């Protein structure tokens, strides 16, 4: 994901969190207004980015009258987990365990504690 795509996704995730509802959607105009506050960006560029994100399955696109409304297809955490899983499948073909060990070896103590907690909960299922 490029920097502009990340900015759009950050806006959509924040919009959903601010409204505390997963059904929250945003228009191109709303996304553009938020991004234009920090940078010089064309409305059509934002529209193109949202369309591309929808084609990638990262954003849901719903028609409302003549316009579209958008929302993130999943949470930031779900996207991160998917990207990690895809990376393991693509690059750690020979030894996924070694890649996971290397990942955990570079984790902070807080991240290791979170992983231990998550593994404990999974084992308890």
Secondary structure, 3 states (H helix, E strand, C coil): CCHHHHHHHHHHHHHHHHHCCCCCCEEHHHHHHHHHCCCCCCHHHHHHHHHHHHHCCCEEEEEECCEEEEEECCCHHHHHHHHHHHHHHHHCCCCHHHHHHHHHHCCCHHHHHHHHHHHHHHHCC
